[in-house]
Each structure stands twice: as C-alpha cells, then as structure tokens.
Amino acid sequence: MKKLPFLLILFIGLIHAQKLTSTEISIINQGDTNSALPIYQTTDEHQHKTLLSLSTEIDPLDKNTAILVKRMKESLLSTDGGVGIAAPQVGINRKIIWVQRFDKQGEPLEYFINPVIVWRSELQNLGPEGDLSIPDFRDQFYRSKVIQLEYVDLKGQKYSEIVEGFTAVIFQHEIDHLFGILISDKKEKEKNDSYKKVDAFKKSDSVTR
C-alpha cells in the first residue's frame, strides 16, 4: 500500500508531461488551422535550436494533437518531393512524424504518434539523404535495413510493425529528428561503420525529409 501514492504521483506526472504548453498551442493554432505550418530551417538561429532539442511524448487524445497532425501533413505536401516530416520541423518538440509508405500499395502518407524503434537490424545500407530543414545539404548515410516500430494513433490505439528498405530509412531519419539529431551532424559518428549497398535508395534518391 505504501507504493500506491508514489505510483499515483508518477502517473500524474506522466500525464502532466504530455500536456501541451501555451506556446505550443499557440503555434499549432496560428493562422488558418487547415493550412501548412512553416518548416523550420537550420539557417535561423532560433529555429535551429528547436531542431536540436529533444522531443517529448504527446497526448494522442488532445484536440490540438489532431490539428498538429493535420497541419504537418499540409506542410509535407507543400514541399517539392518531401517524403517525411517530424514535429520539430514545424516548431513543436513533440513525438509525431509523417512518412510516405513506399512499402505499401499506392505509397500513402501516414502519421505516427509517439513512435519508438524497438529493434534495428545489424545490416546497414548506405544511401543519399537530404533534409527539408537543411538547405542545400545532401550526403550518404548509414541506416539499418530493417526496423521494428511501435506507435499509437489519434485514438490512442497502439501498433507494432516491421518495416524495411527505403521506408525504414525514412522512419529512422524522422525519428532522429525527435532526438534532435540532424544528418548534418551524423558524419563524424559513422566513420567506422560497415555497410552493404542495396537497391533501397535507387527509387527515391533525390527526395528530402
């Protein structure tokens, strides 16, 4: 029984941690809520700081979460060939991403709330990547060929799935954004990695995320 108050406090703390701040709510609802949110750029000092910050979980049932999800999709659709976007790229350090599913028929765009990669294959690919938030930057990067992903939807329903190939690359890129990791900072960390080239990148080697 002595543990109950602590667990209750912990639960309340987790719920509180998910609540959006007044600043976040203001950003999410600025202007026409059916329109795209501006995409943050590393060339702006304040925006760059947001892009480098750690994101936290978000309450999928909050009405503002649905607005943010919708507006992030519009932001992605407003780009020239973008295949993924993360909430920090529109100024919100919360765990939401959109990914184009090249592994599904029709290659749909899908959103993912509080996504977590719970497993990565040791086999890595090397392929080109760009970023919607980093102007005129492109390079070769290592990514696991296969990942296992867990996430929830706007109803709070939890899902788990295995993703591979180029779509797995997009997921890894976008989830890096949630940890404040930009591809422009990754090169030094990968010098000793081994890789095996595959065809996963050939189809979309000019897209950015």
Secondary structure, 3 states (H helix, E strand, C coil): CCHHHHHHHHHHHHHHHHCCCHHHHHHHCCCCCCCCCCCCCCCCHHHHHHHCCCCECCCCCCHHHHHHHHHHHHHHHCCCCECEEEHHHHCCCECEEEEECCCCCCCCEEEEEEEEEEEECCCEEEEEEECCCCCCCEEEEEEECEEEEEEECCCCCEEEEEEEHHHHHHHHHHHHHHCCCCHHHCHHHHCCCCCCCCHHHCCCCCCEC
